Amino acid sequence: MSEFAINYFRRPKSFGDSIRGKTKKEWTWDEITSKVKYTDKPINHSLLRLESNEADKMAQDTFLCIMRFMGDEALKRGQTYTDCVYELLSVCHRYPPLRDEVYCQIIKQVTSNRSANADSLIKGWRLFGILTAYFDSSEMLKPYLMRYLSDIAIDSRRAYTGSAKICLDNLKHTFQFGGRKFILSASEVEAITMGKSVKRQAYHLPGGHKKLISTKSVTVAEEIVQELCLEMNIRGTAEQHEFCLCYILEKNGSIKILNNDEYIMDVTTELDVANEEYVLLLTRSVWISPLRADSPLYIDVLFFQTVPNYVAGFLNILPKEQLTAALLDDTAIFGALLLLSDPYNRDEILTSEIVQNLIPKSILKRSTITLEQWVGRVENKTRLLPHNIDHMEARRMFLEKLEKWPLFGASFFFVKRVNAEKVQLLEAIVAINKHGIRVLTSDTHEAVLHHTLNEIETTNQYKTSTGNYIDIRLNPNKDNREVISLETENGGEIARVVAHYTYLVKEKDSFYALDRAIASSEL
């Protein structure tokens, strides 16, 4: 930092504006190093050469703010430590050129700190940690800032090496993901001020599973996805990218998928401020990788994510004519596996009330078989299965058989209208999975349109006076490109799922190369 000070710090007026005009005798090493060491007095000018008197005044104010947070200057009447943090974050947000100045100020105040206030230094480091979670620096300061933190973080003999590691980790995340966006809550400021740098956050998985994970201020969704995937023995980068983190609002059940670079604490703080009750949930957003049987948790999670769509009838592509005997026979087998998958009710007497929750609603609606007849069919199939089959094996077999279906792993969206070259339809279901995009009739679930993913060129969302639309442009190799136009409120999610599949297919080779490199380094 002394080197940085020589090149970029403001010089005393008596020394002129440029270091080149001074001799070594006039600009001593002690004078230089004093510029980057703690002072118990407010500064009269900014540390860096700033462009205006207004910026210089703001720099003096931020230094006072830092001193107040550290306890080296009295708080203003009615002011709290949280107010000091908000003031600093607000200035750095509104005036980005001042971020380098603030970083230089906090470094100065934690270097050779001789404060009479015993808490000054630790509070300074904790404030440093907050700043690094929100703002990056200029490319000019970056190498000096990273080196300053690295030197302290790797030297166990130094005090506050742990704090420096936190700041360094925060700063790396900020340069990679852009820094936190939502201002931290008063409770988070208080927790950090008291030295609590992590929060035990609950994350849910389908099937009622819950994991408590230590979540830092700069933890992003991608890191949580990776950790939860490892719990399910999913180690491949490509397969990990098939999962997403989302939150579900308890008041209305609405779901919001999080981007991989979203900060968890940003999301939870915003929801807490809005007094929302929510659950953070891992979900499989796309399904390209084949089913595995090496983790009971993996089987459980995918089973409970898949069953609702199966029972709702979304996974069936039904013929326009009468349902076939083979389809009805398969349905009875799946019903038996679902019955045996329940460890609590599998030995109960099968009734009409129970069986109607084992058969897809679309088949119950279309077939002429009564509920009493379904009871008999499911009981017969149950007797044909191995007598010692446990609930986990039943769940695995259910997924293994279902994996062969063309709509397995699909995301389903209701649309108000479909306009395509060969199809015009009111009220339909759009299904998207690794096999492509299908349009199904809403009543019979007959497939009236199907295109593979590699036929999709672009998606375009727009709004007119009549509603919200998304156009899916097909056949990039043809002069006359076909367009599927969908009227739907779900255009954003349709575009996201298509983009997710397209991205994974495009990047699969690079993911495999990354996995091989990681495996080689571990060896």
Summary of the structure (lengths in Angstrom):
residues: 523
radius of gyration: 30.4
end to end distance: 38.6
largest distance: 101.8
contacts: 1573
relative contact order: 0.06
helix: 47%
strand: 17%
